[in-house]
Amino acid sequence: MGEKYEPKIAALICTYCTYTAADMAGSMRLQYPPNVRVVKLLCTGKVDVIYLLEIFKAGADAVMVSGCEIGDCHFLEGNLRAKERVAHAKTLLDEAGLGGGRLEMFHIGASDAPKWAQAVLTMTRRALELGPNPLGRSRPRPAAAQIVEEHRA
């Protein structure tokens, strides 16, 4: 039998809104899949298309970008710039055959912890439906993992 597929999800989130919501979700003990790895940004306006593509190249099965609600960005329009860049990256992922559905933008306010938990659940389900990122499967294993496995024998 093969291993159960556990998707790897990267979340690029703003420090003011979504990070606060994610922190609150933990404090409230809301249940959501543990597959997400958070990268806290000052603002999602710092997200660049090349960063998004590099995350997939590194093997993430799905990527979520989450910032302030529309009209509520602490940096005025950073979340709108991120939304445009995510849309462009989704197009590139579709053209490359990887699938734009592996990437999504969310707008989550600081007090909306349940929305954060739902967004993680949504992306986990989507990653499960799409299957493993083919780029991640073809990457060579790190030398450390190979050494550990050799010493098990």
VMD Tcl script that draws the C-alpha trace (Angstrom):
set ca {
  {0.00 0.00 0.00}
  {1.17 3.52 -0.80}
  {1.55 6.35 1.64}
  {-1.45 8.53 2.37}
  {-1.14 11.83 0.54}
  {-0.84 14.76 2.93}
  {-0.81 18.01 0.97}
  {1.74 20.70 1.74}
  {0.11 24.12 1.79}
  {1.97 27.42 2.08}
  {0.09 30.45 3.38}
  {1.47 33.94 2.77}
  {-0.46 36.13 5.18}
  {-0.46 39.74 6.30}
  {0.60 40.51 9.83}
  {-2.25 42.89 10.62}
  {-5.36 40.98 9.65}
  {-5.01 37.36 8.65}
  {-2.19 36.56 11.07}
  {-4.29 37.96 13.90}
  {-7.25 35.83 12.74}
  {-5.03 32.72 12.54}
  {-3.66 33.41 16.02}
  {-7.18 33.88 17.33}
  {-8.24 30.59 15.70}
  {-5.57 28.86 17.76}
  {-6.66 30.62 20.94}
  {-10.27 29.61 20.24}
  {-9.10 26.05 19.56}
  {-10.83 26.00 16.19}
  {-10.16 22.78 14.32}
  {-8.61 22.93 10.88}
  {-6.12 20.79 8.96}
  {-2.50 21.12 10.15}
  {-1.15 20.99 6.58}
  {-0.56 24.73 6.32}
  {2.78 26.46 6.83}
  {2.47 30.16 7.52}
  {4.77 32.85 6.17}
  {3.95 36.14 7.86}
  {4.37 39.24 5.70}
  {4.06 42.87 6.71}
  {1.57 43.20 3.84}
  {0.43 40.89 1.05}
  {1.34 43.76 -1.27}
  {4.90 42.36 -0.99}
  {3.84 39.15 -2.74}
  {5.38 38.84 -6.18}
  {4.45 36.39 -8.93}
  {7.97 34.95 -8.95}
  {7.71 34.16 -5.21}
  {4.47 32.29 -5.80}
  {5.95 30.26 -8.64}
  {9.08 29.47 -6.62}
  {6.95 28.08 -3.79}
  {5.41 25.62 -6.24}
  {8.84 24.83 -7.64}
  {9.93 24.01 -4.09}
  {7.15 21.42 -3.89}
  {4.09 23.04 -2.26}
  {0.86 21.37 -3.36}
  {-1.17 24.54 -2.83}
  {-0.54 28.17 -1.91}
  {-2.90 30.58 -0.25}
  {-2.36 34.32 0.00}
  {-4.48 36.06 2.60}
  {-4.65 39.70 3.50}
  {-6.90 42.38 4.85}
  {-10.47 42.70 3.69}
  {-11.07 44.84 0.58}
  {-10.98 48.52 1.53}
  {-9.36 47.78 4.89}
  {-5.66 47.34 4.01}
  {-3.28 48.95 6.47}
  {-1.11 49.90 3.50}
  {-4.06 51.27 1.49}
  {-3.95 49.03 -1.59}
  {-1.46 46.28 -0.83}
  {-4.13 43.61 -0.78}
  {-5.44 44.80 -4.15}
  {-1.94 44.53 -5.68}
  {-1.67 41.03 -4.22}
  {-5.05 40.09 -5.67}
  {-3.89 41.15 -9.17}
  {-0.61 39.26 -8.83}
  {-2.35 36.11 -7.61}
  {-4.73 36.28 -10.59}
  {-1.75 36.58 -12.95}
  {0.09 33.70 -11.28}
  {-3.05 31.52 -11.53}
  {-3.08 32.16 -15.29}
  {0.59 31.19 -15.55}
  {-0.01 28.01 -13.53}
  {-2.88 27.07 -15.87}
  {-0.70 27.72 -18.93}
  {2.10 25.61 -17.45}
  {-0.30 22.73 -16.83}
  {0.04 22.81 -13.05}
  {-3.43 24.27 -12.49}
  {-4.39 27.70 -11.25}
  {-6.68 26.09 -8.68}
  {-3.62 25.35 -6.56}
  {-3.41 29.07 -5.74}
  {-6.03 31.29 -4.13}
  {-6.37 34.74 -2.57}
  {-8.44 35.26 0.57}
  {-9.43 38.45 2.40}
  {-9.77 37.74 6.11}
  {-10.29 40.38 8.78}
  {-8.43 40.29 12.09}
  {-11.49 39.21 14.06}
  {-12.61 36.49 11.64}
  {-10.91 33.38 12.99}
  {-13.61 31.01 11.67}
  {-13.04 32.36 8.15}
  {-9.31 31.52 8.46}
  {-10.10 27.97 9.55}
  {-12.54 27.61 6.63}
  {-9.96 28.96 4.14}
  {-7.38 26.39 5.28}
  {-10.00 23.64 5.01}
  {-10.95 24.84 1.51}
  {-7.34 24.78 0.29}
  {-6.66 21.39 1.89}
  {-9.69 19.88 0.16}
  {-8.67 21.46 -3.12}
  {-5.12 20.12 -2.81}
  {-6.48 16.65 -2.06}
  {-8.68 16.80 -5.16}
  {-5.82 18.03 -7.38}
  {-3.30 15.56 -6.00}
  {0.40 16.07 -5.36}
  {2.28 18.84 -7.12}
  {4.14 17.08 -9.94}
  {7.07 19.46 -9.51}
  {7.52 18.42 -5.90}
  {7.58 14.72 -6.72}
  {10.38 15.00 -9.24}
  {12.73 16.94 -6.98}
  {15.72 15.05 -5.64}
  {15.55 14.25 -1.95}
  {17.80 16.27 0.34}
  {21.04 14.57 1.23}
  {20.13 14.56 4.94}
  {16.99 12.48 4.27}
  {19.01 10.00 2.25}
  {21.62 9.69 5.02}
  {18.95 9.09 7.69}
  {17.31 6.40 5.56}
  {20.65 4.68 4.91}
  {21.32 4.48 8.65}
  {17.95 2.80 9.26}
  {19.06 -0.22 7.24}
}
mol new
graphics top color blue
foreach p $ca { graphics top sphere $p radius 0.5 }
foreach p [lrange $ca 0 end-1] q [lrange $ca 1 end] { graphics top cylinder $p $q radius 0.2 }
display resetview
